[in-house]
Amino acid sequence: MHPTRKAVVTAAAFLVMATVAGCEPGGAAASHQGSTEPGCPTALARAKQAVKKAEAVSAPWEGPTTGPEAVQDKTVVYIAQTLTNPGVAGVAQGVQEAAKIVGWHARTLNGQGTPEGLKAAFKQALRLKPDGIVISGFDPSTTPAEVKKARAEGIPLVGWHAAPTPGKSPGLFSNVTSRVEDVAKISADWIIARSNGHAGVVLFTDATVPFAKRKSDLIRKELATCSGTELLSYTNMPIPQVNSRSIKEVRSLLSRFGRKWTYSAAINDLYFQHAAPALRAAGKDGAGAPFNIGAGDGDPSAFQRVNGKEFQAATVPEPLSEQGWQIVDEFNRAFSKAPDSGYTAPVHIATSANSGGALSWDSEGYRQAYRKIWGK
């Protein structure tokens, strides 16, 4: 068991008891709504069971254990949608780490979060004549000419959050991501379970990215299964604009909804990094309402906010470093003319009660598993 997970078994047991009772440690369920009666008994029971499973602290490796040995002397280029997105940046670091293990050269290019920047980065990647290209955090259809050229030159493309589903996708050897349906559902279920079926919710999304838009639509759909959960606002803020727009948007939401705003969900933890100053300026308690959950990506700064109860109560983390290693493994399979691994990481919820103070989450033993496969 991961050392941080061993340390939190007692806390996790307490968390389970609290969840069954309709609350988490440190907060009474639905007290902000003035009701202790469930707002949706059937949906609430289902949500509590799902959250209990997702908050489990043990995560043994369930990924691939066999595959081709590492090929030699390869170069991969990682095109980041924007490096201001901590999830994209975290996976880039994982790719760099794993590439070093297998003796490859890895380079990261920043698309700056704009269509023009992505096309420029992709063109630069093609000029470098790499063996593989990572499309990270953006839809390949936004760079059709560059994708077409890469395919014509026989360069395999591996995505991270580049398509709606994990695994093989049109134009991609593989798309590395958790299942968006699972992440969206568990994020909404956490709100339903923690609020005991009574919540006024603000949902933040980036409608310019199809993957993100689909995730937020699925969160909205799951919230609607509970009649006591009201979606107050469905707020579109493209990720590259979150830094500049958050304070104004949060002030507006507080003015419109006041104490009715008790929970938030966002397609990315980054939203709460920038919402925090506005909430703090409004006199909000970092450990109080609105209780915020990030439906990805679980970067270190998100864990710091969760652990410190600073305007974020939970995150549904992607195993960012692990997924960087998976990307390298998928390339190795492509270079070896083998099929993709077909692996998808399980969904998890991290809170201050079960994180053990850790700043990331990933499956146990993934490095050892991949190194064994690669012969490294």
C-alpha positions in Angstrom: 0.0 0.0 0.0 1.2 3.5 -0.8 2.7 5.0 2.4 0.3 8.0 2.5 -2.6 5.6 2.1 -1.6 3.5 5.0 -1.6 6.6 7.2 -5.2 7.5 6.3 -7.0 4.2 6.8 -8.5 5.4 10.1 -9.5 8.7 8.6 -11.0 6.9 5.7 -13.1 4.6 8.0 -14.4 7.7 9.7 -15.2 9.2 6.4 -17.2 6.2 5.3 -19.3 6.4 8.5 -19.8 10.1 8.0 -20.8 9.7 4.4 -23.4 7.1 5.3 -24.8 9.6 7.8 -25.1 12.2 5.0 -22.1 14.4 5.8 -18.3 14.5 5.8 -16.1 15.2 8.8 -16.3 18.8 9.8 -19.6 19.6 8.2 -23.2 18.8 8.9 -25.2 17.6 5.9 -27.6 20.1 4.3 -27.5 22.5 7.3 -27.0 25.3 4.8 -30.4 24.4 3.3 -32.3 24.2 6.6 -33.4 20.6 6.0 -32.2 17.2 7.1 -34.6 15.3 5.0 -33.1 13.8 1.8 -34.1 15.8 -1.3 -34.1 12.6 -3.5 -33.9 9.4 -1.5 -33.2 7.0 -4.4 -30.6 9.1 -6.1 -29.1 10.0 -2.7 -28.6 6.4 -1.7 -27.0 5.6 -5.1 -24.7 8.6 -4.9 -23.5 7.8 -1.4 -22.6 4.2 -2.4 -20.7 5.5 -5.4 -18.8 8.1 -3.4 -17.9 5.6 -0.7 -16.3 3.4 -3.4 -14.5 6.3 -5.1 -13.0 7.6 -1.8 -11.3 4.2 -1.1 -7.6 4.8 -0.3 -6.2 1.6 -1.8 -5.5 1.6 -5.5 -3.4 -1.5 -6.6 -2.2 -1.5 -10.2 -4.7 -2.8 -12.6 -3.0 -1.7 -15.8 -1.0 -3.7 -18.3 1.7 -6.1 -17.1 2.8 -7.3 -20.6 3.9 -5.6 -23.8 6.8 -5.0 -26.1 10.3 -4.2 -24.7 11.4 -0.6 -25.2 12.6 0.3 -28.6 15.6 2.6 -28.8 16.5 6.1 -30.0 13.0 7.6 -30.4 11.9 11.3 -30.2 8.4 12.4 -29.1 7.0 15.9 -29.1 4.3 16.9 -26.6 2.0 19.6 -27.8 0.3 21.2 -24.8 -3.0 23.0 -25.3 -1.7 25.4 -22.7 0.9 25.0 -20.0 -1.2 27.2 -17.7 -3.5 24.1 -17.4 -1.8 22.2 -14.5 -3.2 18.9 -15.7 -1.6 19.3 -19.1 1.6 20.4 -17.5 1.6 17.4 -15.1 1.2 14.9 -17.8 4.0 16.6 -19.7 6.3 16.0 -16.7 5.3 12.3 -16.6 6.1 11.9 -20.3 9.5 13.5 -19.7 10.2 11.2 -16.8 9.2 8.0 -18.6 11.0 9.0 -21.9 14.2 9.4 -19.9 13.8 5.9 -18.5 13.5 4.3 -22.0 16.3 6.5 -23.4 14.1 8.7 -25.7 14.2 12.4 -26.3 11.0 14.3 -25.3 10.2 17.9 -26.1 7.2 20.0 -24.9 5.7 22.8 -27.1 3.1 25.2 -25.7 0.0 25.9 -27.8 -0.8 29.0 -25.7 -4.5 28.0 -25.5 -5.4 29.6 -28.9 -6.2 28.0 -32.3 -3.3 30.0 -33.8 -0.9 28.9 -31.1 -1.9 25.2 -31.5 -1.4 25.3 -35.2 2.0 27.0 -34.8 3.1 24.5 -32.2 2.0 21.6 -34.4 3.8 23.0 -37.4 7.0 23.3 -35.3 6.5 19.7 -34.1 6.4 18.5 -37.7 9.5 20.4 -38.6 11.3 18.5 -35.8 10.6 15.2 -37.6 9.7 13.3 -34.4 8.8 9.6 -34.2 5.6 10.5 -32.3 3.4 13.5 -31.3 1.2 13.9 -28.3 -1.9 15.9 -28.7 -2.7 17.1 -25.1 -5.8 18.8 -24.0 -7.2 19.8 -27.4 -9.3 18.3 -30.2 -7.3 17.1 -33.2 -10.0 18.6 -35.5 -8.7 22.1 -34.5 -5.5 21.3 -36.5 -6.8 19.2 -39.4 -4.0 20.1 -41.9 -1.3 19.3 -39.4 -2.9 16.0 -38.3 -3.3 15.0 -42.0 0.4 15.7 -42.6 1.5 13.8 -39.5 -0.5 10.8 -40.6 0.9 11.0 -44.2 4.4 11.0 -42.8 3.6 7.9 -40.7 3.9 9.7 -37.3 1.7 8.1 -34.7 -0.4 10.4 -32.6 -1.3 9.7 -29.0 -3.8 12.0 -27.2 -4.4 13.1 -23.7 -8.0 14.4 -23.2 -8.0 14.8 -27.0 -11.1 12.7 -27.7 -14.4 12.0 -25.8 -13.4 8.4 -25.0 -10.3 6.5 -23.9 -8.4 4.2 -26.2 -8.2 4.1 -30.0 -9.9 7.1 -31.6 -10.1 8.4 -35.2 -6.7 9.7 -36.1 -5.2 8.7 -32.7 -3.3 5.5 -31.9 -4.7 5.9 -28.4 -6.3 8.6 -26.3 -5.2 8.5 -22.6 -7.9 9.7 -20.2 -10.2 8.5 -17.5 -13.8 7.9 -18.7 -15.4 11.3 -18.8 -18.8 9.6 -17.9 -17.3 8.3 -14.7 -15.6 11.5 -13.7 -18.7 13.6 -14.4 -21.0 11.2 -12.6 -18.9 10.9 -9.5 -18.4 14.7 -9.2 -22.2 15.3 -9.3 -22.7 12.3 -6.9 -20.3 13.8 -4.4 -22.4 17.0 -4.4 -25.6 15.0 -4.0 -24.2 12.8 -1.2 -22.4 15.6 0.7 -25.4 17.9 0.6 -27.9 15.1 1.5 -29.7 16.0 -1.6 -30.1 19.7 -1.1 -27.7 21.9 -3.0 -27.6 25.1 -5.0 -24.9 24.5 -7.6 -22.7 26.6 -9.9 -21.1 24.6 -12.7 -18.0 26.0 -14.5 -17.0 24.8 -18.0 -15.0 25.5 -21.1 -17.4 25.2 -24.0 -14.6 25.7 -26.5 -13.2 22.2 -25.8 -15.6 19.4 -26.8 -14.2 17.1 -24.1 -14.7 19.7 -21.4 -18.2 20.7 -22.7 -19.3 17.0 -22.7 -18.0 16.6 -19.2 -20.0 19.5 -17.8 -23.1 18.4 -19.7 -22.8 15.0 -18.0 -22.4 16.6 -14.6 -25.5 18.7 -15.2 -27.4 15.5 -16.3 -26.4 13.6 -13.1 -27.3 16.6 -10.9 -30.7 16.6 -12.4 -31.4 13.1 -11.0 -31.8 14.7 -7.6 -34.9 16.9 -7.3 -33.4 18.7 -4.3 -30.4 19.9 -6.3 -30.8 23.1 -8.2 -28.4 24.2 -10.9 -28.1 27.9 -10.3 -25.7 28.8 -13.2 -23.9 27.0 -16.0 -21.0 29.4 -16.5 -18.7 29.2 -19.5 -15.1 30.4 -19.0 -12.5 29.1 -21.5 -9.5 27.8 -19.5 -7.1 30.4 -21.0 -9.4 33.1 -19.8 -10.0 31.8 -16.2 -7.2 33.9 -14.8 -8.6 37.2 -16.1 -12.3 36.5 -15.7 -12.7 34.6 -12.5 -12.9 37.4 -10.0 -15.5 39.3 -12.0 -17.6 36.2 -12.6 -17.4 35.0 -9.0 -18.5 38.5 -7.7 -21.4 38.4 -10.1 -22.5 34.9 -9.0 -22.3 35.9 -5.3 -24.3 39.0 -6.0 -27.0 37.0 -7.9 -27.3 34.0 -5.6 -25.8 34.8 -2.2 -26.3 32.0 0.3 -28.2 29.9 -2.3 -24.8 29.1 -3.9 -23.7 26.2 -1.7 -21.7 24.0 -4.1 -19.7 24.3 -7.2 -18.3 21.8 -9.8 -15.8 22.7 -12.5 -14.4 20.7 -15.4 -10.9 21.5 -14.1 -9.4 22.4 -10.7 -7.8 25.5 -12.2 -11.1 27.4 -11.8 -11.0 27.2 -8.0 -7.4 28.5 -7.9 -8.6 31.7 -9.4 -12.0 31.8 -7.7 -10.4 31.7 -4.3 -9.4 35.3 -4.1 -12.9 36.6 -4.9 -14.5 34.2 -2.4 -12.0 35.3 0.2 -12.6 39.0 -0.5 -16.3 38.3 -0.1 -15.6 37.1 3.5 -16.2 33.4 2.7 -14.6 30.7 4.8 -12.3 28.5 2.8 -13.7 25.4 4.7 -17.3 26.5 4.2 -19.8 27.0 1.4 -19.6 27.0 -1.5 -18.1 23.6 -1.3 -16.1 23.1 -4.5 -15.2 19.9 -6.4 -12.9 19.8 -9.4 -13.8 17.2 -12.0 -10.1 16.9 -13.0 -7.2 17.1 -13.0 -5.9 16.8 -9.5 -2.6 18.7 -9.8 -0.5 19.5 -6.7 -2.0 23.0 -6.3 -5.5 21.4 -6.2 -4.4 18.9 -3.5 -2.9 21.8 -1.5 -6.3 23.6 -1.6 -8.1 20.4 -0.7 -5.7 19.5 2.1 -5.8 23.0 3.5 -9.5 23.4 3.1 -8.9 26.5 1.1 -12.0 27.0 -1.2 -11.8 23.5 -2.6 -13.3 20.5 -0.8 -12.6 17.7 -3.2 -11.0 16.8 -6.5 -11.4 13.9 -8.9 -7.8 13.6 -9.9 -6.4 12.1 -13.0 -3.2 10.1 -12.2 -1.2 12.7 -14.2 2.3 11.3 -13.9 1.0 7.7 -14.4 -0.8 8.9 -17.6 2.5 10.4 -18.9 4.1 7.0 -18.4 1.1 5.4 -20.2 1.6 7.7 -23.2 5.2 6.6 -23.5 4.0 3.0 -23.3 1.4 3.5 -26.0 4.0 5.0 -28.3 6.3 2.0 -27.6 3.4 -0.2 -28.7 2.8 1.8 -31.8 6.5 1.7 -32.7 6.5 -2.0 -32.2 3.4 -2.5 -34.4 1.5 -3.8 -31.3 -2.1 -2.8 -30.4 -2.8 -0.1 -27.8 -3.0 -1.2 -24.2 -6.7 -0.5 -23.8 -6.1 0.6 -20.2 -8.2 3.3 -18.4 -7.4 4.4 -14.9 -10.2 4.0 -12.3 -12.1 7.1 -11.0 -11.2 8.4 -7.5 -12.2 11.3 -5.2 -9.6 13.0 -3.0 -10.5 15.0 0.1 -8.6 16.2 3.1 -9.9 13.2 5.0 -8.4 10.5 2.6 -5.4 12.2 0.9 -3.0 11.7 3.7 -1.5 15.0 2.9 -0.3 13.8 -0.5 -0.1 16.2 -3.5 -1.1 13.7 -6.2 -2.9 10.4 -6.7 -2.0 7.5 -8.9 -2.2 3.7 -8.9 0.3 1.9 -6.8 3.3 0.3 -8.6 2.8 1.8 -12.1 6.4 2.7 -12.5 7.6 -0.8 -11.6 5.0 -2.3 -13.9 6.0 -0.2 -16.9 9.7 -0.7 -16.3 9.3 -4.4 -16.2 7.4 -4.3 -19.5 10.0 -2.2 -21.1 13.0 -4.2 -19.7 14.3 -1.1 -17.9 
